Amino acid sequence: MTAETQQRILAAVDEGFDAQLATTQAFVAIPSTRGAEGPCQDMIGDLLRERGYEVDDWHINLDELRDLRGFGPIDHDFSKARTVVGTYRPATNAGKSLILQGHCDVVPTGPLEMWETPPFSPVIKDGRMYGRGACDMKSGTIGALYALDAIRKAGLKPTARIHFQSVIEEESTGVGALSTLQRGYRADACFIPEPTNGTMIRSQVGVIWFRLKVRGFPVHVFEAGAGSNAIMAAYHLVHALEQLEIAWNERAKADRHFKDVNHPINFNPGIIKGGDWASSVPAWCDVDCRIAVLPGWSIAECQKEILACVSAAARDHRFLSNNPPQVEWSGFLSEGYELVNSEAPEAAFARAHQTVYGGAVEDRAFTALTDTRFYGLNYDIPSLCFGANGAAMHGFNEYVELDSLRKSTKATALFIAEWCGVEKA
């Protein structure tokens, strides 16, 4: 690709950036928490149709996914779950095909009064866009769409097949991405513009979600000693799992990518529910937990270690020793992923990055996970993850930095052109 062609594409990104931000704001304004992603998928479908893409919009059938590698159990209403894919097909195939993917699901906001501005009324202030999903990852999804637009506005068209995929469930199971593979979508490479602060994800953890179901013995609180408090018993199990976290972090010191990362294995008791009355010793407590695993670790073996940890802690408890808790797998059963066999797409991205950023891309060992794992682990499709800067993902006052978004959009556009090839439209 000539320098003149590159500059035309970069100029087209600049020319379309105000429209890109307006579309991003409209996308962020949709409260697409789990189970409520439909309006976002409608919007993406409309945007793709307006641009002439061939749109595939379908309801996900869990029965078709259960036996696939990486499937995680679903314990919520899934009847409205949809995936949307827009496909561009060139007149002649001369380049290499590409999957561009973003997820439209966002995590809950938490108490609204703790946000400076309403999370679903996105605000642009001081070079940032604030709102739930502004960083993770609605700005990246729309950025990829406008990267494609920039190629067209530069008077060019890709010479390879492109699938633009909008998925759900990235934040809890990943079955949205898995559904695209079950549907038959494949490409020579995948690119996911998650907010990576301008780094390339070289290695990422996997994640296991599980629920501790603890039962107690209820009595009136005036004779609390005669009962067993399920909430306090749950704390006993949580403390034991914290020791497992310590052991796994020791094991991580031998991993070539994570050995220099401080505390890559994070255990999080994220949701707790229990009891029925303040003056009754609680008879039940459920704790939803998350723990990371490293690439190469067996999910099945890690599950066994979790069960063994909980069982050992229960045997050391007055009530639980005779009333053992249950462990339910409640979401992610996801392996870690290391980017391998990716020399060709990485070389194409390196050229794009050099042009936009003026240097080499920095690698990152990531202590969270992305959907890239499905493509690499299931089908050996090299899956790159690179995106803009931002902060407060999953927290209050989430934001994306707009200058970095402009740059990451430019890098994405040049990568598409480099990888897929372009010709005069």
TAVENHU-V698440 format. One record per residue. N is the residue number from 0. RES is the residue in one small letter. PHI is phi in whole degrees, -180 to 180 (* if undefined). NEAR is the number of other C-alpha atoms within 8 Angstrom. D_LAST is the distance of its C-alpha to the last C-alpha in Angstrom with 2 decimals. Layout:
n/res/phi/near/d_last
N/RES/PHI/NEAR/D_LAST
N/RES/PHI/NEAR/D_LAST
This chain:
n/res/phi/near/d_last
0/m/*/6/15.11
1/t/-77/5/16.15
2/a/-62/6/18.01
3/e/-65/6/15.80
4/t/-65/8/12.73
5/q/-57/10/15.27
6/q/-66/8/16.53
7/r/-63/9/13.34
8/i/-67/15/13.11
9/l/-63/12/16.86
10/a/-64/8/16.91
11/a/-67/12/14.56
12/v/-62/14/17.11
13/d/-60/8/19.87
14/e/-64/7/18.53
15/g/-97/10/18.24
16/f/-69/9/21.47
17/d/-62/7/23.84
18/a/-65/7/21.97
19/q/-60/11/21.89
20/l/-66/8/25.65
21/a/-63/8/26.34
22/t/-66/9/24.70
23/t/-63/12/26.62
24/q/-60/11/29.81
25/a/-63/8/29.43
26/f/-70/10/28.93
27/v/-66/15/31.93
28/a/-68/11/34.02
29/i/-86/9/34.12
30/p/-78/9/37.23
31/s/-94/13/35.83
32/t/-71/10/38.86
33/r/-55/10/39.68
34/g/92/10/39.90
35/a/-122/8/38.20
36/e/-83/14/34.54
37/g/-51/11/33.66
38/p/-60/9/32.45
39/c/-66/11/30.08
40/q/-67/13/28.65
41/d/-61/8/28.38
42/m/-63/9/26.42
43/i/-63/10/23.97
44/g/-58/13/23.57
45/d/-65/8/22.90
46/l/-61/8/20.30
47/l/-70/12/18.42
48/r/-64/11/18.79
49/e/-58/7/17.60
50/r/-94/6/14.25
51/g/88/6/14.10
52/y/-78/10/15.48
53/e/-80/9/18.19
54/v/-105/11/21.33
55/d/-115/7/24.54
56/d/-128/9/27.43
57/w/-139/7/30.84
58/h/-81/9/34.36
59/i/-78/9/35.48
60/n/-103/6/38.39
61/l/-63/6/40.55
62/d/-62/5/42.49
63/e/-80/7/39.44
64/l/-110/12/39.12
65/r/-56/8/42.75
66/d/-93/6/43.06
67/l/-86/6/39.86
68/r/-60/5/40.17
69/g/96/10/39.95
70/f/-66/15/40.87
71/g/-120/13/42.93
72/p/-62/9/45.41
73/i/-111/8/44.61
74/d/-123/6/47.60
75/h/-133/4/46.09
76/d/-63/6/44.78
77/f/-118/7/41.55
78/s/-67/5/41.34
79/k/-106/8/38.31
80/a/-71/11/36.28
81/r/-135/13/32.63
82/t/-120/16/29.51
83/v/-126/14/25.98
84/v/-129/12/22.96
85/g/-107/14/19.38
86/t/-115/11/17.31
87/y/-104/9/13.61
88/r/-119/7/13.37
89/p/-75/10/10.59
90/a/-65/5/10.74
91/t/-133/6/12.27
92/n/-88/9/14.27
93/a/-121/8/14.32
94/g/-108/10/15.10
95/k/-109/14/17.81
96/s/-74/12/18.01
97/l/-147/16/18.97
98/i/-103/13/21.15
99/l/-109/12/20.93
100/q/-133/13/24.20
101/g/-138/14/26.31
102/h/-107/12/29.64
103/c/-104/13/30.57
104/d/-77/13/34.35
105/v/-128/12/36.49
106/v/-83/9/40.12
107/p/-59/6/42.91
108/t/-84/10/43.54
109/g/76/7/47.25
110/p/-59/6/49.59
111/l/-63/8/47.67
112/e/-68/5/50.32
113/m/-93/7/49.40
114/w/-92/10/45.92
115/e/-74/6/45.74
116/t/-133/10/43.12
117/p/-58/9/42.44
118/p/-65/13/40.17
119/f/-110/10/38.02
120/s/-125/9/37.81
121/p/-57/15/35.44
122/v/-123/9/36.33
123/i/-102/8/34.57
124/k/-152/7/37.29
125/d/53/4/37.68
126/g/77/8/34.16
127/r/-132/10/34.38
128/m/-110/13/33.48
129/y/-101/15/36.49
130/g/154/18/36.73
131/r/-67/18/37.23
132/g/91/12/34.06
133/a/-59/17/32.48
134/c/-92/18/32.74
135/d/-113/12/33.15
136/m/-135/14/30.34
137/k/-66/15/28.60
138/s/-66/13/27.07
139/g/-69/17/25.51
140/t/-62/13/24.10
141/i/-68/11/22.48
142/g/-60/12/21.40
143/a/-65/13/19.45
144/l/-65/9/17.72
145/y/-75/12/16.86
146/a/-65/13/15.75
147/l/-64/10/12.97
148/d/-59/8/12.39
149/a/-63/14/12.35
150/i/-62/15/9.50
151/r/-66/10/7.35
152/k/-69/9/9.39
153/a/-82/9/8.87
154/g/81/8/5.40
155/l/-125/11/4.55
156/k/-146/11/5.22
157/p/-65/14/8.74
158/t/-109/15/10.15
159/a/-148/15/13.35
160/r/-69/15/15.13
161/i/-131/12/15.94
162/h/-110/12/19.00
163/f/-100/11/19.64
164/q/-115/13/23.42
165/s/-113/14/25.89
166/v/-122/15/29.43
167/i/-116/17/33.00
168/e/67/12/36.25
169/e/-63/14/34.99
170/e/-83/9/38.01
171/s/-141/7/40.61
172/t/-142/14/39.77
173/g/85/15/36.11
174/v/-69/12/36.19
175/g/-64/13/32.92
176/a/-63/12/31.06
177/l/-60/12/33.45
178/s/-66/11/32.58
179/t/-68/11/28.93
180/l/-70/10/30.26
181/q/-63/9/32.81
182/r/-73/6/30.13
183/g/108/6/28.49
184/y/-77/8/25.46
185/r/-140/7/24.99
186/a/-160/12/22.57
187/d/-73/9/22.94
188/a/-158/13/23.43
189/c/-126/15/23.99
190/f/-135/13/23.55
191/i/-122/14/25.75
192/p/-87/15/25.70
193/e/-66/13/29.40
194/p/-76/14/31.13
195/t/-102/13/32.42
196/n/58/9/33.18
197/g/72/13/30.65
198/t/-118/11/32.13
199/m/-99/12/31.08
200/i/-74/14/33.30
201/r/-86/10/35.00
202/s/-148/13/37.68
203/q/-139/16/38.52
204/v/-73/16/41.59
205/g/-98/15/42.02
206/v/-142/15/43.91
207/i/-120/14/46.72
208/w/-105/13/47.74
209/f/-151/12/51.25
210/r/-121/12/53.84
211/l/-85/14/57.50
212/k/-115/12/59.72
213/v/-110/14/63.14
214/r/-118/10/66.19
215/g/-122/13/69.37
216/f/-128/11/72.74
217/p/-81/11/73.12
218/v/-143/10/76.35
219/h/-63/9/77.42
220/v/-65/8/76.73
221/f/-67/4/80.47
222/e/-122/8/80.88
223/a/-54/10/77.54
224/g/-64/5/79.15
225/a/-85/6/79.79
226/g/-110/11/76.10
227/s/-138/14/72.93
228/n/-84/13/70.10
229/a/-65/17/66.77
230/i/-68/12/64.81
231/m/-67/7/66.93
232/a/-65/13/66.69
233/a/-64/13/62.90
234/y/-59/8/63.17
235/h/-59/9/65.20
236/l/-70/11/62.35
237/v/-61/9/59.75
238/h/-63/8/61.90
239/a/-65/11/62.07
240/l/-68/12/58.29
241/e/-64/9/58.08
242/q/-71/8/60.11
243/l/-63/10/57.65
244/e/-58/12/54.89
245/i/-62/8/56.97
246/a/-64/8/57.46
247/w/-69/9/53.78
248/n/-68/11/52.93
249/e/-64/7/55.50
250/r/-63/8/53.81
251/a/-66/12/50.44
252/k/-66/9/51.89
253/a/-95/7/51.43
254/d/-81/8/47.67
255/r/-66/5/45.69
256/h/-94/8/43.03
257/f/-104/11/45.27
258/k/-62/10/48.51
259/d/-102/6/47.82
260/v/-94/8/46.56
261/n/-71/5/49.32
262/h/54/6/50.17
263/p/-71/11/47.03
264/i/-94/13/48.78
265/n/-113/9/49.21
266/f/-101/11/51.37
267/n/-137/7/51.09
268/p/-78/10/53.35
269/g/-99/8/50.92
270/i/-138/7/52.53
271/i/-131/9/56.24
272/k/-135/7/57.99
273/g/180/11/61.68
274/g/74/13/65.00
275/d/-130/7/66.08
276/w/-160/7/68.72
277/a/-65/6/69.70
278/s/-103/6/73.31
279/s/-119/11/72.62
280/v/-62/17/71.98
281/p/-65/16/68.43
282/a/-92/14/68.28
283/w/-153/13/64.59
284/c/-157/16/61.74
285/d/-114/12/58.15
286/v/-126/13/56.08
287/d/-89/13/52.36
288/c/-125/13/51.51
289/r/-134/13/48.61
290/i/-141/12/48.95
291/a/-90/14/46.51
292/v/-134/14/46.59
293/l/-96/13/45.12
294/p/-55/12/42.77
295/g/91/7/44.86
296/w/-79/10/47.45
297/s/-75/7/48.22
298/i/-61/11/47.78
299/a/-61/6/50.73
300/e/-68/8/52.95
301/c/-66/10/52.04
302/q/-60/8/52.91
303/k/-62/8/56.25
304/e/-66/8/56.90
305/i/-63/10/56.22
306/l/-62/9/58.58
307/a/-65/8/61.20
308/c/-62/11/61.03
309/v/-65/12/61.52
310/s/-64/10/64.30
311/a/-64/8/66.14
312/a/-66/11/66.01
313/a/-65/12/67.26
314/r/-64/11/70.20
315/d/-95/8/71.18
316/h/-122/9/71.37
317/r/-54/7/74.50
318/f/-91/8/72.85
319/l/-66/12/69.62
320/s/-60/10/71.57
321/n/-107/7/72.89
322/n/-137/7/69.96
323/p/-62/10/66.86
324/p/-72/12/63.54
325/q/-106/7/60.54
326/v/-121/9/57.10
327/e/-112/8/54.11
328/w/-84/11/50.58
329/s/-119/12/48.62
330/g/174/13/44.95
331/f/-50/14/43.20
332/l/-131/14/44.38
333/s/-112/12/41.64
334/e/-74/16/41.79
335/g/-72/16/40.73
336/y/-141/15/37.64
337/e/-116/8/37.03
338/l/-71/12/33.61
339/v/-136/6/34.06
340/n/52/6/32.22
341/s/-125/9/29.24
342/e/-59/7/29.01
343/a/-67/6/25.44
344/p/-66/11/23.75
345/e/-67/9/26.23
346/a/-65/8/25.34
347/a/-64/11/21.64
348/f/-69/13/22.84
349/a/-59/10/25.42
350/r/-65/9/22.94
351/a/-64/13/21.07
352/h/-64/13/24.52
353/q/-59/11/25.82
354/t/-66/9/23.12
355/v/-84/9/23.69
356/y/-102/8/27.41
357/g/75/7/28.67
358/g/-169/7/30.53
359/a/-81/8/30.87
360/v/-76/10/30.53
361/e/-91/7/33.95
362/d/-82/8/35.01
363/r/-145/9/36.92
364/a/-93/11/39.42
365/f/-103/10/38.90
366/t/-92/9/41.94
367/a/-127/9/40.01
368/l/-124/10/37.66
369/t/-135/8/34.06
370/d/-72/10/32.34
371/t/-56/13/31.05
372/r/-58/12/34.30
373/f/-62/11/33.47
374/y/-71/14/30.51
375/g/-72/13/32.40
376/l/-76/9/35.83
377/n/-85/8/35.09
378/y/-136/7/32.33
379/d/55/8/32.06
380/i/-90/12/28.51
381/p/-59/14/28.35
382/s/-127/14/27.90
383/l/-90/14/27.22
384/c/-134/12/28.43
385/f/-155/16/27.71
386/g/-167/15/27.59
387/a/-77/18/29.00
388/n/-92/13/32.61
389/g/-176/12/34.89
390/a/-158/8/38.36
391/a/64/9/40.74
392/m/-60/12/38.83
393/h/69/9/41.32
394/g/-120/8/43.47
395/f/-85/10/44.10
396/n/57/12/41.77
397/e/-58/16/38.76
398/y/-151/15/36.04
399/v/-119/15/32.81
400/e/-83/12/32.48
401/l/-71/9/29.55
402/d/-62/7/29.03
403/s/-69/10/28.83
404/l/-65/15/26.40
405/r/-60/11/24.07
406/k/-66/11/24.40
407/s/-66/13/24.04
408/t/-65/14/20.83
409/k/-63/13/19.48
410/a/-64/13/20.86
411/t/-64/11/19.36
412/a/-62/15/15.80
413/l/-67/13/16.35
414/f/-63/12/18.07
415/i/-57/12/15.31
416/a/-64/12/12.95
417/e/-66/12/15.99
418/w/-76/13/17.13
419/c/-83/15/14.24
420/g/81/13/12.21
421/v/-137/10/8.61
422/e/-142/8/6.25
423/k/-62/6/3.80
424/a/-74/6/0.00
